[in-house]
Amino acid sequence: MEVLRVQTIASQSKEDVAIPAIFVRPETEQPGITTVHGVKLDVPIIDFSNPDEGKVLREIMEASRDWGMFQIVNHEISTDVISKLQSVGKEFFELPQEEKEVYAKPLGSDSVEGYGTKLQKEVNGKKGWVDHLFHIIWPPSSINYRFWPKNPPSYREVNEEYVKYLRAVVDKLFKSMSIGLGLEEHELKEATGGDDMIHLLKINYYPPCPCPDLVLGVPPHTDMSYLTILVPNEVQGLQASRDGHWYDVKYVPNALVIHIGDQMEILSNGKYKAVFHRTTVNKEETRMSWPVFIEPQAEHEVGPHPKLVNQDNPPKYKAKKYKDYAYCKLNKIPQ
């Protein structure tokens, strides 16, 4: 069964041809109507190399609590490593369609890994203007190379190089966020499964769209992960909800965008907030992004950290195996 990809639809869409109705959002969701125009959201920017570690820690804690997202600069992942990651991902999506389909997510698979279009049960049957590739990049025991493109030939080496540096960033974030909760620096990461945490890469490919004001790349959501670490390309598209309104998030060159996800909100018993966000698309240019979702292993149970719960602070969330949480979320079943 051939699946129609957004990239294929985009290449066939001309100015005078209406896009398929399945992509057109109701007016309450259309970005042309619901975006606050002319204002860029100044999400906190944190200098990871600041020698004043106390200041960095405080900024991470405050941004996680008050925003659910922040951007980090001077983070020790070189521009070269990031641009190679972007380059091999772009090359993959520019391959002939039949080459990409070799990596298609198998029908009926329980895993999200692979090349695809539809990710979750879509409300009102609407689709996002995006194709994607998912594969795990850490830990080695969870990697399935069947979903890693063999073309371009440097794809594997480039991704392995990126994850090496990324893990140091993840480590520093977990230590800072742990202290920010009043825990010892190692306690938060220990509660998550430590070095066994899944690092799931997703490459989002949002082709140009003739009617960008009517569609969304990805509809409004919070991430399921503990944290998401995202590398965007230079095409604007990430939006966050603030005070009930949608704003473009200001693009900062070479920054990593950090999202607090549901599992971190649960683990912190609500002190850190998952960010509600969505993505828009562009009329002329292709937008791409490379989020890595830092997640528990499927069988790992996540609930509020025992040290953050007491008589005055009862648990606000149920403890749940991650696979059960993910199943409910992707199928729109209440937790």
N, C-alpha and C positions, 0 to 999 in steps of 0.2 A: 504494500500500500504506500503510494507516494504521499509524502506530507508536504504541503505547500509552505515554503519558508518566506519570512517577511522580506528577506533580501531579494528573493525572486519577484515578489509582488512589487517591491520598490522599483526594481529595474524595469518593470512593465508599466509603472504608473507615470503618465505624462500629465502635464499641467491641466489639460482639458478633460482628463479622465477622473471620475470620482473614485476615491479609494473605497474598498469594500466596507459596507455598513458595519461589519463585525468589529471594525477598529474605531468607529466613531463613538465617542463617550457621550453620556447624557450631559446636558448643560451644566449640571451641578459639579461635574468633574472636568469639563473642558478647560485646558490650561489658558486658552485665550481669554476666557471669562473669569476664571478663578485665581489667576496669578496677580499678586500686587506688582504692578509694572513700575519700572523706574527706581526700584529699591532693591539693592542686593543685601542679603542677610550677612552681617559681619559675624560669622561663626567664630568663636575663640581660636586664635592662632597661637600655638605654643612652641617656643623655641626649645627643642630637645637638647641642644648643646649648652644651654645656659648653665654656667658654673654654680649658680644659686639653686641647688637641688630642692631646697625647701619651697622655693617659688614655683618650680616646675610641678612639684607634687601637689601644691595647693591649686594651681591652675587646672591640672588634670581632674582633681577631685571636684572643683567647682563646675567645670564644664560638663562633667559626667552627671552631676546632680541637676544643674540648671538648664542644660541644653540637650544632653544625650548625644552630642556630637561635637567634634573639634577637629582642627587641622594641625598637623605637626610639621615643622620645618627643621632643617639641620638635623636630620634623623639618621645619618650614617648609612643610608642606602644611596649609593652614588647615582647621579643623573644618568651615567652610562648604563648601570644595571637596570634602571627603570626604563630607559629608552629602548634597550634590547628586549625587555619583556613586552613593551608595547609593539615593537617592530615585528616580533615573531607571531604575536597574536593577530595583528593586522594581516600579515602574510597568509595565515591560515584562512581567515575569512575571505580573502581574495582568491583562494583556490577555486577551480571549477567545482560546481555543485556536487557532482558525483564523488569527488575526492573527499569532500566534507562529510558526505552521507556515510562514509566508511565508519565514522566515529559516532554515528547517531545513537541516541539512547535506545536500548532495545525495548521493543513493545512489551508492556506488562512488567517492566523492571521496577523493583522497589526503591532502587537507588536513583538519585537525581543525575548521576554521572553520565556524561556523553553530550553530543551535539544535539540541539533541539530548539523548539520554539515555545510550546506550551509548558508551563511549569506547574501551575496550581489550578485548582477548580476556579474558573473565572466567573465572577458575579455578573449576572445578566448575559452570560455567554460572550462578553466582550474580550477582545484580545489586545495584548500589548504589542507595540511596534518595535519588536526586538527579537533577534535570534541569540542563542547563547551556547557556550561550551562550558561544561562543569568537569573538573576532575580534582581529586585529592592530591595535594603536594607534600603532605606530612601527616602522620609519621610513616616511615618506610613500610611498616607492616600493613598499612591500610591502602597503599597506593596500588592502583590498577592501571598499568601502562597501556592497556588496550585503548584507553580514552585519551592518551597523550598523542597529539599529532606527530607523525614521522616526517612530515613536511611542513615548514622548512626544517632541514636536517639539524639545525642548532636548537630546536625547540626545547628538547629535554635539558640540555646543558644550561640554557638561559634560565629556565624555570627553577632548576636546582640551585643555581647561583642566587636567584632572588630569594628563595625560601631560607637560605642560609642567613642572609642579613635580616630578613623579616622576623625570624624567630627571636633575634636580639631585641627588636622593637617590641614584640609581644611580651617578652620577659619584663622589660622595663615598665611597660604599661600595667601589667598585673601587679608588680611590686608597688608602684605608686598608688594604684587603686586600692590595694590591700591596706596600705598605711592610711589612706584617706577614709577607710571605713573603721579605723581604730584597731585593725588587726595587725599581727606581725607581718613583715613584708612577704613571707613565703606562704602564708595561710590561704590566701585567695586562690593561688595557682594550685596548691595541694588539693583544695576542695573541688577543682574542676577536672581532675584526672591528670594534672601535671603535664609531662612531656608527651603523654598519649593523646592530648587534645587533637582533634581533627583540624587540619588547615585545608579548607575546601576553596579552590580557586574557581571563580566564574568569570568568563569573558563575556561581556554584553556588547552586542553589535547592533546599533540603532541606525539603520540606513536613512538617507534623506527622505523626507515625507512631503508630498505636495500640500498637505493640509495640517501643518504641525499644531495649529491652535485647537484642533478637534480631537487629537489622539494623545495617548500617554505611552511612554516607553514601558514603564513599569507603574502599575497603579499604587495608590497610597498604601503603605505597609510599615511595620517595624520588622527588623531582621530577627530571625530565631536564635541567632548565635549568642555567644558571650560578647564578642567584639567582632566588628567588621573593619578591615583595613583596606581602603580603596584607593586605587590609582586611577584618575580620570585622564582622558585626553583633553585637549585644549578647547573642545566644543562644549559650551555651556549646556547644562541639562539637569543637574541635581537640584531638587527643590526640597525645602523642609517646611513643616507646619509650625507656625509660631503664633500664639494667641488666636488660633482658629483660622489663620490666613496662610496662603502659600506664597513663599518667597524663593527667588533664585538664590542659591548659595554661591557666594563670591568665589571664583576660581583663583587659586593661588599657585603659581608655577612651582613645580617640584615638591609640593606638599603631599602628605598622606592624609586622606580624610578618614577619621575614626568615627564609627557609629557604635553606640551602646546598643546591644541586642537584648532580646527578651530574657535569655538565660542569666545575663548579668543583672538585670532588674530583679529577677527572682532571687538570685544568690545574695544580692545586697539587701533583700527584703524591702525593695522599693526606694532605697536611698539614691541609687543611680537609675536614671530613666532611659528606656529605649526610645530612640528618636523616630517619629512618624515622618516618612519621607516618600518622595515619588520622583519619576524622571520624565522630562519632556524631550522632544526630538526637534530636529532642525530641518529647515526647508532645503538648504543647499549642501550641508556638510554631514558626513557620517560622525556620529558620536560613538565613542567606545569607552568602556570602563573595565577595570580589573579588580573587583572586590575579592578579598580572601576572608571567608567566614571562619572564625575560630570557634569551634563547636565541641560539645562533649561527644564521647563515643556513644553509639546508639543505646547501649545497655546502662549507661551511667545515669544515676538518679540525681536530679537537680532540685534543690529546695532552698529556702533561706538558710544562710550559714548559721550553725547552732549558736555561735558567739554573738550573733546580731539579734537574737530572739530572747525575750524575757517577759515578765509579767506586764511591764509597761509597753513592750513592743511585741505583741503576739505575731505569729507568722501571717503574712498577707497573701501567701501563695501556697498552693499544694505542692508537695514534693512529687516528682514524676520522672519516669524514665524518659530520656531525650527522644527516643524513637516514638514514644506515645505522644509526646508533646508535638513533635513534628507532624505526625499523622493527622492529629486534630487540626493543627494550624493550616496545613496544605489543603485539607478537605473542608475547611470552614466549619469545623465542629467546635462548639464551645469547650474551653478547657475546664 
